[in-house]
Amino acid sequence: MSESPSEDDLVLPPVPLATGGAVQVDGTGRRVSRVELVVSTEDGAELRIPLEHHHGAWWPPTERTAPPAGVYADRVPPADHPHPEG
């Protein structure tokens, strides 16, 4: 089991952050090939976190997710939200 992140570490929820595969740009539909979360720091640096496409949704990468305190990582996900690894 991985070590728990510190209270200040950025942790993304282990749920899809977006769904779908098309986006409207300038009035035309375009297929989505990549979704990223861009994090800007106080010193002006940027961190780009690419999301992973699984089951029609865009999920945070596993290394950026952690279960909340008291929740076991091996719990069974609800039927309508299958685990991204299948």
C-alpha positions as CSV (number, residue, x, y, z in Angstrom):
1,M,0.0,0.0,0.0
2,S,1.3,3.5,-0.8
3,E,2.2,6.0,1.8
4,S,-0.5,8.6,2.6
5,P,0.1,12.1,1.1
6,S,0.8,15.0,3.4
7,E,-2.1,17.3,4.1
8,D,-0.7,19.9,1.7
9,D,-0.1,17.5,-1.3
10,L,-2.5,18.0,-4.2
11,V,-4.6,14.9,-4.5
12,L,-7.3,14.3,-7.1
13,P,-10.5,12.4,-6.4
14,P,-10.6,8.8,-7.7
15,V,-13.6,9.7,-9.9
16,P,-14.0,10.8,-13.5
17,L,-13.3,14.5,-13.9
18,A,-14.9,14.8,-17.3
19,T,-16.9,12.6,-19.7
20,G,-17.5,12.6,-23.4
21,G,-15.3,12.6,-26.5
22,A,-16.3,15.7,-28.4
23,V,-16.1,19.5,-27.8
24,Q,-17.5,22.5,-29.6
25,V,-14.7,24.9,-30.8
26,D,-15.7,28.0,-32.9
27,G,-19.1,26.4,-33.6
28,T,-17.8,23.1,-34.9
29,G,-17.6,19.8,-33.1
30,R,-14.1,18.3,-32.6
31,R,-13.0,15.0,-31.3
32,V,-11.1,15.1,-28.0
33,S,-7.7,13.5,-28.1
34,R,-6.3,14.7,-24.7
35,V,-7.6,16.3,-21.5
36,E,-5.2,17.9,-19.0
37,L,-5.5,19.6,-15.7
38,V,-3.2,22.6,-15.5
39,V,-2.0,23.6,-12.1
40,S,-0.3,27.0,-11.7
41,T,1.9,27.6,-8.6
42,E,2.5,30.9,-6.7
43,D,5.9,31.2,-8.4
44,G,4.4,31.2,-11.9
45,A,5.3,27.6,-12.8
46,E,2.8,25.3,-14.4
47,L,2.2,21.6,-13.9
48,R,0.2,19.8,-16.6
49,I,-1.5,16.6,-15.4
50,P,-2.8,14.5,-18.3
51,L,-6.0,12.7,-17.6
52,E,-6.5,9.1,-18.7
53,H,-9.4,8.0,-20.9
54,H,-11.2,4.9,-19.6
55,H,-14.9,3.8,-20.0
56,G,-15.9,7.0,-21.8
57,A,-14.6,9.3,-19.1
58,W,-11.4,11.2,-18.2
59,W,-9.8,10.0,-15.0
60,P,-6.9,11.4,-13.0
61,P,-3.8,9.3,-13.1
62,T,-3.5,6.7,-10.4
63,E,-0.4,8.2,-8.8
64,R,-2.3,11.5,-8.2
65,T,-5.3,9.9,-6.5
66,A,-5.5,8.7,-2.9
67,P,-8.5,7.4,-0.9
68,P,-9.8,9.8,1.8
69,A,-8.7,9.0,5.3
70,G,-10.6,5.9,6.6
71,V,-11.5,4.6,3.1
72,Y,-9.7,1.5,2.0
73,A,-8.1,1.6,-1.5
74,D,-9.5,-1.9,-2.3
75,R,-13.1,-1.1,-1.8
76,V,-15.5,-2.1,-4.6
77,P,-16.7,0.8,-6.8
78,P,-20.4,1.3,-7.5
79,A,-21.8,-0.5,-10.5
80,D,-22.4,2.7,-12.4
81,H,-18.8,3.8,-12.0
82,P,-16.6,0.9,-12.9
83,H,-12.9,1.1,-11.8
84,P,-10.8,2.7,-14.7
85,E,-8.6,-0.4,-14.9
86,G,-11.6,-2.5,-15.8
